[in-house]
Amino acid sequence: MTLIVSSLRRLPELIGARSPSHLISLLAPSEMIEEHPAMSGRHLRLGVNDIVEPAEGLVAPHEGTVRAILDFAEAWDPRQPMLIHCWAGISRSSATAFIVACAKNPQADETVIADHLRAQSPIAHPNSRLVALADALLGREGRMSAAVHSIGPGRPAFENEPFELPARFVPT
């Protein structure tokens, strides 16, 4: 059971090479792509900007965004990978992969998941707003936010290389 995190630019390559069963796109509303033909009915498209505080003219992630992610992940057949992307593969997509991994592993230590994310990508910088919203919805009592804070910001970059995060973790 694998979550693949990518930038928009690498999306066609990864769909062809990895045959994911589900796809999540997190892009600014003005940059949103059409439903991918290979993912008919299995492509969640979320029009949100990569911001952590509301800003005029931009769409901040909100509770509905995270509920949509959690509902979509619940329907995912983990025998094939889920591909999650945003514009650069750094913030919204890495936060979403972390959220899905935490949701699929309610007994796992959030820090173990965050540490694994950091080991897989020194560039990933999970969007703290998405994580905080998920933390509240999943009843993690601040542990998800603390875990992401503990790994610190990723190394500055314009685009991340695709990386994988397991969707199953053994409870500690």
Protein Blocks (a to p, Z undefined) as FASTA:
>chain_A
ZZddddfklmmmmmmmnopabdcddddfklpccddfklgoiaccddddddfbdcehiacd
dfklmmmmmmmmmmpcfkbccddddfkommmmmmmmmmmmmmmmmmbcfklmmmmmmmmo
mkbccdfklmmmmmmmnonnommmmmmmmnopadddfbdcdddddfbdcdZZ
